Structures are given as C-alpha cells and as structure tokens.
Amino acid sequence: MKIVIVGPGAMGCLFTAFLSKSKEEVWLLDKNKENAARINEIGISLEGISGAWQAKPRVTANVQDIGKSDLVLICVKSFHTKQAVEQVKPLLQENTKIMTLQNGIGNIEIIAELVGEDKVIGGITNEGATLIDIGRIRHAGRGETIIGTLNGKAPVEIRSIREIFNKVGLQTKMSRDIKSLAWSKLIINVGINALTAITRLPNGKLIEFEGTKRILRDAVTEATRIAKRKRIKLIYDDPLAKVEAVCESTAANISSMLQDVLRKKHTEIDFINGVIVRLGQELGIAVPINKLLVDLVKTIESSYR
C-alpha cells in the first residue's frame, strides 16, 4: 500500500513516523520546498512516551514525485482542507481512500464534495503530539484512533488500514457511525483546545485548577446539549469524563491551538467552539461559555498584528 500523509505538523509527522515502521511505501507531502528538503535530509525525530527514535520517510513538496496512491491521510488545518484535497487529486485512482484525522466539524463534508463520498474515511485520534521544530516532535500522549466510512460499511481497504495502523503501534478501531466519530472528537476539542490557547497551559493542567476545570465542564456541557438536540449519539457514555481522561492521558501535550497561538498563526476556533456557537444560534440554545472562548481566541489572533 502506498500511503501519503499531507501536512508536516505535529500529527502529520507523528503518523508519518509510525507508519514508516511498516512495510508500506510512505510519503510525507509538504507545501514548503525548503522544509520538505530538510525533513528529507534529517528525517523525523521523536521523543516522549514512545521513546527517542528517528524515521526516514520519503518527503516531497511536489505531488508529481509520488504517483498514484492507495491512502491519503489529510493532517492539515481545517481551513486548508479544500486546498490540500485539490493538491492531491493527481494521486487518486479508483480505489484510493482519503482519510481525515483533523479537528472540528466540516472536513468530511468538504472532502466528500470534492472527491465523492465513496473515497472518504473519517476518523478521530487521541494521540497527543507537540511540534518542537521542523521534523521534530514530542509524543506527549497515547490514545486510540477510530476510523469509519460514510456509509457505515467496512470494506477490505479500511480493514487493511486498521491492520497496518495497529501493527506499527497506533491503536486503531473501526466505527460504523462517522458522524458520531466527528462529534465525539469535537466535544473533546471544545473542552481542551481554546482553553489551553487562552491560558497557555498544557492539557493536564486544565483539570488541576478549579477555574479552568469549571470552564472546561461548562463548555463540554453546552456542546453535549447541542449534540443531543441534533440527535447525535456520541461514542462516549460520559463525554465530560472522557474529556478529563484525555487531559490526563495527554497531560504534557501542548494542544494544536496553543501551538498555533504560540507561533502567532490562525487557529481552528471556527471549526471547533465556533461550530457550537453557530448551532446554538440556529437551535435557540444558549452557549455563553463557548461564545466567550471564541471571542477570546479571536482577540488573541487579532493581537498578533
């Protein structure tokens, strides 16, 4: 199987490194030529809970170098999804699958609109990773990865992907309800990401202080109320307990939104807490905590200038 990971951020590099331990042909696609050349030369270095080790995947900024592929894994920010999928269209063949492990709501729909529902695999991952430098990451937390198709079926391709992921140490399961997957991950991100970006705290610290713990719980409660109104069945029986468990299991992790803020980059707030605010307005459900979190993160973004 030829696997292409799009996006050299923390999660993209993490999955590239682990998948490079397989017998499959693995590529990392970077839009920056200089960064691609650097990673191609020095490889990807990992440290943290999986030990200190290095992977040497094939890396390029030119999609033509790769050729037709079997699996494309989208690991870019949500606001770059459309651009990334357009970029990889030359890689697609009849049975190629495009998988998203991105944050927020909307990525699955964007990909399906561009390439067709039959090619899309949705997923969530609770692996935690922090980008330290180009091609250098800290594996900060272990967690399962759950994947599924839009039609709820489990074709041979998705079962093969699950097997490959598990063999390299990425604990992976399948689900028949992709919407539940996406919303279950959204609930986790709603509780963690914006709050870490505002406080500059790693995930685990959020539940050590009464103030942040209370805000986390209120944000998750609001999001869960929206999910219930939309009749979305979450994959976790107790969403709040799950979010707090993720904080514990990824205690040292610097969330992707905090990483963006520290680098003065645009965040995915519109695809996470912003989704809850928009749906709250549509459904007539008050979500004051999520609205406050969105306003504060957007203020931080505006302060870059």
Order of alpha helices (4+ residues) and beta strands (2+ residues): beta-alpha-beta-alpha-beta-beta-beta-beta-alpha-beta-alpha-beta-beta-beta-beta-alpha-beta-alpha-alpha-alpha-alpha-alpha-alpha
